[in-house]
Amino acid sequence: SRSLIFAYVFLFLGFIDDIWPLEPRLKIAVFMAISLAAANATFVVATLPFGEYFVLQLPFALGLAGTALWIFVLVNVVNFTDGVNGLAMGSMAVAMLALAAVSFVYGSASGSGIALCAAGALGGFLIWNAPAGRLFAGDAGALFVGALGALVSLLVIRRTGVSAFVPALAVLPLLADSILTILWRLAGGAKLLEGHSEHIYQLLVRKAGWSHVRTARL
């Protein structure tokens, strides 16, 4: 499907970035362009329900921008948090299982099937990744899984009609870590495009002395 094609595009970009690191501004521009193309080619979220009786109808341009932003954010968030064995990929496996359950309850066999396939593949990877660290995702794996998660969630929304907030809740731990880290760095006057080790999971390992396994389990 088109969703998988765009996920493979991100995988290829991650492979290039693993070998020849891309300049941050160039990478952001390319990721944004691919996210827009992916949203336009797959599914644009046009409604946002707030409670039972109020549904916000979005103009196409705003829906397209918001959907592309979701893809862009999740791709980067998974990449940002892929620094502890089992954390990012384990969290995405849980999220895929959640989306599979939602799809099953709402009668979408295709949505449930692709989410379960993603969760199963991540489970196979985690056997080698955590806790021994015999296999790593790298940028290629992290970008692919982030894109796959974002695009699978759009498929689930389209097939089931559930709120767009449901996939965001499924990946809330990863989103919270990245958003809080960005706010923390902005408050401290740091440049967002500079490398750092101030994510919550990094502080747990570096400052609190937690193991990778304990951090990932949390």
N, C-alpha and C positions, 0 to 999 in steps of 0.2 A: 504494500500500500504506500501512498504518498507519505504517510507518517514515518514509516521505516526508512524511506529514501532520505528524508531530511535528518533523521537520527544518524544515518550513516555519513551524511555530509559533516555533521559535527564530529563524528568519530575520526574522519579523515583529517579535519582541521586539528583535532587534538593530537593525532599522530604526527602531523607536521610540527606542532608546537612542542611536542616531546623531543624532537630531534633538533629543530632550529627554532628556539623561542621567539615568538612574535612580539613586536612592539605593542605595549598595552593599548594605546589609542587605536592602532590598526585593528587589533583583535576585537575591541569593543565595536568598532564600526562594522566589521565583517559579521560578527555575531548578531548585531541588530538587524542587518540586512537579511540574513538568513532567517531570523526569527519572524520578520515581517512576511517574507516569502512563504514560510511554513504555515503561518496563521492564515494567510490568504488562500493557500492551496488546500488546506485541510478543513478547518472549522473556525468560525468567528463567533465568540460569545457575545450575544446580543442583549441578554437580560441579566440583571442582578437582583435576586429577591432579598428583601430586607423584612424578615418576618413573614407572616402568613398572608397579609393583606396588601403589602406594597411591593411591587416589582418595578424596578427601574429599567426602562427601555433605552438602550444605547443606540445612538446613531452609528451607521456602519463604520465610519472613520474612527470613532472613539472605541468601538468594539474591537476593531482590527488592531488599534494601537495597544489596547489593554491585553488582548490575547497574545500579541507579539511580546509584550513586556513580561507576561507570565512565562513564556518559553525562555526568553532571555534570562530572567531571574533564576528560574530553576536550574538551567544549564550551569550558570555561574555558581549558584549556591552549592550544588553537589560537588563542583570542582573545588570550591573554597573549603569544604568540610572533609575532603578526602585526604586527611593527614594523620588519621589514626586507624589502625587495622580494624575493619568491621564497622566503622561508624557510618560513613556516607552510604556504602552499599547495603549495609544491614538496615539502615533507616529506610532506604528506598525499597528494599524487599518487603518490609512491613507495610509501606504505603501501597505497594502493588497488591498485596494481599487484601488490604482494606478496600481498594478500588474493585478488586475481583468480587469481594463480598457484596459491595454496593450494586455492581452490575448484575450479580446473580439474583439479588432481592428484587431488582427492578426488571428482571426478565430479559436481560441482554446477554445472550450466550457468547457473542463475539467479543464484547467488552470484557466479560469475565475470562474468556479463554486467553486473550492476548495479555491481560494483566497477570494471570497465573503463569503463563510462559515466561514473562519477564521476572516474576518472583522466583520461579524455579531456576532460571539461569543465574540469577544473583545468588541463590542458595548454593549452587554448585561452585561459584566463584569464592564464596565465603569460606568454604571448607579449606581452600588453599590460602586464603588471605588472613583469616583470623583463627587463632592468635599468633601462629608461627610466622606469618608474613612471607610465605614462600612464593606468593604471586601478588602483584600490585596492579591496580587499574591504570595508573598514570593519567595524564590529561585525556588521552584517547578514550579510555574506559569511562572516566568521570563525565566527560562531555556527552558521550553517547548515552549513558544511563540517565543523565539529567534531561537530555532532549527526549529520550524515549518515555520517561516519566511524564513530562509535560504533554507530549503528544498523545500518549495513552489516556491521560486524564481528559483531554479534549474529546477523544473518541467516546469515553464513558459519559461525558456530559451530553454529547450529541445523541447517543443511543438510548440514554435513560431519562434525560431531562432533569437530572438532579442539579442542585445549585452549584455554581462555579466555586463557591466557598468550600465545598466538600473536599476536592483534591488539595486545596490549600491547608485544610485542617489535617489531612493525611501526612503532609510533610512539614507540619508546624515546627517540630524541634529543629530541623535544619534551617527553616526560614527565620526562626527566632534567634538562633545563634548568629547568623549573618547580619540580620537587621540590627541587633543590639551591638554587634561589633562595629558596624558602620557608624551608628550613632555615637558610640564611645569614641571612635577615632575622630569624628567630626567635632565633637565637644572638646577634644584635646588639640585641635588644629592640625591634625595629621593629614598628609596627602593620600587620598584614597587609592591612587594608582601605584603607590610604593608597596613593596613587599613587607610583610609583617608577620608576627606570630602572636596576635592578640585575640584570636577567637577564644570563646569560652572553653572549648574542648582543649585548645592548646594551653590555656592557663591551668586547666585541671592537671594536665600531664607535667607541664614545666614548673609550675609554682606549687601545686598541691601534691605533686608526686604520685598521682594516680597512674595506674597501668593503662595500656591501650584497651584491654578487655573490660576493665571496670568503667572506663569512660564510654566505650561503645554500648555497654549494657545500660547505662544510665540514659 
